[in-house]
Amino acid sequence: MTMSEKLNQLKEYLLSQGSMAVAFSGGVDSTFLLKVAHNTLGDKCVAVTASSCSFPERELKEAKAFCAANGIRHVVVRSEELEIEGFRHNPKNRCYLCKHELFEKIWDIARELGLHAVAEGSNMDDNGDYRPGLVAVRELGVLSPLRHVGLNKAEIRELSRELGLPTWDKQSFACLSSRFVYGETINEERLSMVDRAEQLLLDLGFHQVRVRIHGQLARIETDPAEFEKLLSVREKIVPALRDFGFAYVTMDLTGYRMGSMNETLEKTE
């Protein structure tokens, strides 16, 4: 099936729902889904964004700006995952705990507004990684329209470019809690350390970065094409990250990859 055929199928699927609340993070996938849903359903489509300490302020601002620019009704709900029992201990099902709580809140908003469905933006590429959050999606009857029509990340980026969306080449993002080793305590201070470190790297012009936290050690992942750049500015990076609270600053020679914290799961089970 071609991208155009998948896009048409997506529009038909969204239209068949009648009305919808879209879980909107401002990332590549949810922005594309929201735009197509709003183009299809108009005012019967509402964006819902969760604000929390694991969601950087820059991402929230971008989400608000996109909805304002496109005339999309936008609801921001406070979702403090650190208050969920067990979440701070960072268990392997951390994402499930967070998503279950989040989508329950989005469903409450959807029902209050008289919307018939809740949708989220996972795509076909998400099927290949450890994604406990998708279990919560299934349990709560949340739709995954992009997966339903078989769209992958590359196709979503290309279709986003054709639609003129500013996110078509935006770096991939996941909540800051995903930077922690499973079993290592998550708290506000350490989330802030990661957020400030990644913001510094973005301000220095890096496109795709992660700062993984291992105790007092920061492990920086970036695209291998930017390795030389990372080394060239290390004298700016190291003292800044130490000021943020890290004792050690390292560069991951493998480079950025999605879900690198999941690589140890099979070894520890």
HUJOLIN-V815292 format. One record per residue. N is the residue number from 0. RES is the residue in one letter. PSI is psi in whole degrees, -180 to 180 (NA if undefined). NEAR is the number of other ideal C-beta (glycine too) atoms within 8 Angstrom. D_LAST is the distance of its C-alpha to the last C-alpha in Angstrom with 2 decimals. Layout:
# HUJOLIN-V815292
N_RES_PSI_NEAR_D_LAST / N_RES_PSI_NEAR_D_LAST
This chain:
# HUJOLIN-V815292
0_M_134_5_38.86 / 1_T_166_5_40.30 / 2_M_-40_9_39.31 / 3_S_-40_6_42.60 / 4_E_-40_8_41.96 / 5_K_-39_13_38.51 / 6_L_-44_10_40.19 / 7_N_-40_8_42.89 / 8_Q_-37_10_40.41 / 9_L_-46_14_38.54 / 10_K_-43_11_41.86 / 11_E_-40_8_42.73 / 12_Y_-45_11_39.42 / 13_L_-43_14_39.81 / 14_L_-34_9_43.44 / 15_S_-19_6_42.59 / 16_Q_-22_12_40.62 / 17_G_-50_9_43.82 / 18_S_159_10_42.31 / 19_M_142_18_39.01 / 20_A_127_17_37.13 / 21_V_124_16_35.01 / 22_A_113_16_32.07 / 23_F_113_13_33.34 / 24_S_-14_12_31.59 / 25_G_2_12_34.15 / 26_G_-179_12_31.79 / 27_V_-52_13_32.67 / 28_D_-49_12_31.41 / 29_S_-29_14_32.51 / 30_T_-45_14_35.84 / 31_F_-48_16_36.58 / 32_L_-46_14_35.71 / 33_L_-44_14_37.80 / 34_K_-47_12_40.74 / 35_V_-41_13_40.91 / 36_A_-42_14_40.48 / 37_H_-39_11_43.24 / 38_N_-32_6_45.48 / 39_T_-43_10_45.05 / 40_L_-13_13_45.15 / 41_G_-133_6_47.10 / 42_D_-7_5_47.24 / 43_K_5_8_45.11 / 44_C_128_16_42.11 / 45_V_135_14_40.79 / 46_A_138_14_38.18 / 47_V_122_15_35.86 / 48_T_135_15_34.08 / 49_A_128_13_31.78 / 50_S_127_9_32.74 / 51_S_174_11_30.30 / 52_C_-12_9_29.50 / 53_S_5_9_26.65 / 54_F_109_11_29.24 / 55_P_146_9_31.65 / 56_E_-35_5_35.32 / 57_R_-36_7_36.24 / 58_E_-39_12_34.20 / 59_L_-42_13_35.86 / 60_K_-42_8_39.27 / 61_E_-39_9_38.74 / 62_A_-45_14_37.74 / 63_K_-43_11_40.84 / 64_A_-40_8_43.05 / 65_F_-46_14_41.98 / 66_C_-40_12_42.73 / 67_A_-43_8_46.01 / 68_A_-28_6_47.10 / 69_N_7_8_46.40 / 70_G_36_4_47.81 / 71_I_130_11_44.59 / 72_R_132_8_44.24 / 73_H_124_13_41.35 / 74_V_127_10_39.74 / 75_V_123_10_37.56 / 76_V_138_11_35.45 / 77_R_124_7_33.85 / 78_S_92_11_30.15 / 79_E_94_7_28.77 / 80_E_-24_13_25.04 / 81_L_-16_11_24.92 / 82_E_-9_5_26.78 / 83_I_132_9_24.14 / 84_E_126_3_22.62 / 85_G_-16_7_19.19 / 86_F_-42_14_19.39 / 87_R_-26_8_20.35 / 88_H_-4_7_17.12 / 89_N_57_13_15.44 / 90_P_171_10_12.56 / 91_K_-21_6_10.46 / 92_N_24_7_13.29 / 93_R_-47_12_15.94 / 94_C_-35_10_17.77 / 95_Y_-47_11_18.12 / 96_L_-44_13_19.73 / 97_C_-50_15_22.04 / 98_K_-36_12_23.09 / 99_H_-46_11_23.77 / 100_E_-41_11_26.04 / 101_L_-48_12_27.66 / 102_F_-26_15_28.52 / 103_E_-41_9_29.91 / 104_K_-40_11_32.25 / 105_I_-39_14_33.20 / 106_W_-39_12_34.01 / 107_D_-43_8_36.22 / 108_I_-43_13_38.05 / 109_A_-46_15_38.42 / 110_R_-40_8_39.96 / 111_E_-35_6_42.21 / 112_L_0_8_43.49 / 113_G_27_5_43.92 / 114_L_144_12_41.42 / 115_H_-19_7_40.05 / 116_A_159_11_36.67 / 117_V_135_16_33.84 / 118_A_152_16_32.33 / 119_E_166_13_29.68 / 120_G_25_14_29.47 / 121_S_151_11_26.30 / 122_N_-178_12_27.23 / 123_M_-31_10_26.17 / 124_D_-23_7_24.21 / 125_D_-11_10_21.81 / 126_N_-18_7_20.71 / 127_G_-2_4_18.77 / 128_D_169_8_16.32 / 129_Y_109_6_13.62 / 130_R_77_9_16.29 / 131_P_-22_12_15.61 / 132_G_-28_10_19.21 / 133_L_-21_10_20.56 / 134_V_-43_8_19.53 / 135_A_-37_13_21.91 / 136_V_-48_13_24.46 / 137_R_-44_8_24.57 / 138_E_-35_7_24.68 / 139_L_6_11_27.57 / 140_G_31_6_29.54 / 141_V_136_14_29.47 / 142_L_149_11_30.81 / 143_S_76_12_29.38 / 144_P_-35_12_32.67 / 145_L_-39_15_31.66 / 146_R_-34_12_28.96 / 147_H_-38_9_31.46 / 148_V_3_10_33.94 / 149_G_26_8_31.52 / 150_L_136_13_32.05 / 151_N_177_9_29.82 / 152_K_-44_11_29.83 / 153_A_-40_6_32.55 / 154_E_-39_10_34.77 / 155_I_-41_14_34.38 / 156_R_-44_11_35.42 / 157_E_-44_10_38.39 / 158_L_-36_12_39.52 / 159_S_-40_14_39.17 / 160_R_-43_10_41.41 / 161_E_-31_6_43.92 / 162_L_-6_10_43.98 / 163_G_25_4_44.64 / 164_L_136_10_41.60 / 165_P_-13_5_41.00 / 166_T_3_12_37.22 / 167_W_-32_11_37.36 / 168_D_21_5_36.28 / 169_K_146_9_34.48 / 170_Q_149_6_31.28 / 171_S_148_9_28.04 / 172_F_145_7_26.82 / 173_A_159_6_23.91 / 174_C_152_8_24.03 / 175_L_-21_12_23.85 / 176_S_-23_12_20.81 / 177_S_-4_9_18.78 / 178_R_-5_10_19.80 / 179_F_143_12_17.62 / 180_V_137_10_14.30 / 181_Y_133_12_11.86 / 182_G_-12_6_12.78 / 183_E_132_10_16.11 / 184_T_134_7_19.13 / 185_I_130_12_21.14 / 186_N_173_8_24.87 / 187_E_-43_7_28.16 / 188_E_-45_7_29.08 / 189_R_-33_12_25.98 / 190_L_-41_13_26.16 / 191_S_-38_10_29.79 / 192_M_-46_12_29.00 / 193_V_-45_12_26.88 / 194_D_-47_10_29.54 / 195_R_-37_9_32.38 / 196_A_-44_15_30.78 / 197_E_-36_13_30.17 / 198_Q_-40_10_33.63 / 199_L_-47_11_35.16 / 200_L_-38_13_33.70 / 201_L_-40_9_34.89 / 202_D_-27_6_38.27 / 203_L_-1_9_38.43 / 204_G_7_6_38.23 / 205_F_141_11_34.68 / 206_H_-53_7_33.74 / 207_Q_108_8_29.96 / 208_V_155_13_28.07 / 209_R_141_10_24.97 / 210_V_103_14_24.75 / 211_R_141_14_21.15 / 212_I_127_15_21.08 / 213_H_91_9_19.28 / 214_G_-117_5_21.09 / 215_Q_7_7_24.65 / 216_L_135_11_23.91 / 217_A_124_13_24.67 / 218_R_110_11_23.23 / 219_I_124_16_25.69 / 220_E_131_13_24.93 / 221_T_170_15_28.03 / 222_D_137_8_29.42 / 223_P_-29_6_30.23 / 224_A_-18_4_33.83 / 225_E_11_10_33.99 / 226_F_-47_10_32.72 / 227_E_-40_6_36.31 / 228_K_-42_9_37.18 / 229_L_-44_13_34.28 / 230_L_-34_8_35.53 / 231_S_-22_6_39.10 / 232_V_17_9_38.49 / 233_R_-29_9_36.12 / 234_E_-18_6_38.97 / 235_K_-36_8_38.90 / 236_I_-49_14_35.15 / 237_V_-53_9_34.25 / 238_P_-33_8_36.79 / 239_A_-46_10_36.11 / 240_L_-32_13_32.37 / 241_R_-38_10_33.21 / 242_D_-32_6_35.65 / 243_F_-17_10_32.95 / 244_G_-3_8_30.94 / 245_F_141_13_28.79 / 246_A_-31_5_29.43 / 247_Y_143_7_28.06 / 248_V_121_11_28.34 / 249_T_161_8_26.67 / 250_M_129_9_26.86 / 251_D_116_11_23.96 / 252_L_-15_4_25.51 / 253_T_-30_6_23.38 / 254_G_178_10_25.02 / 255_Y_137_9_24.23 / 256_R_146_7_21.70 / 257_M_134_6_20.47 / 258_G_37_10_17.06 / 259_S_-24_11_16.32 / 260_M_-15_11_13.95 / 261_N_-8_8_11.59 / 262_E_-22_6_11.56 / 263_T_-4_9_8.77 / 264_L_-49_10_6.23 / 265_E_-32_5_5.34 / 266_K_-25_5_5.75 / 267_T_-3_6_3.79 / 268_E_NA_4_0.00
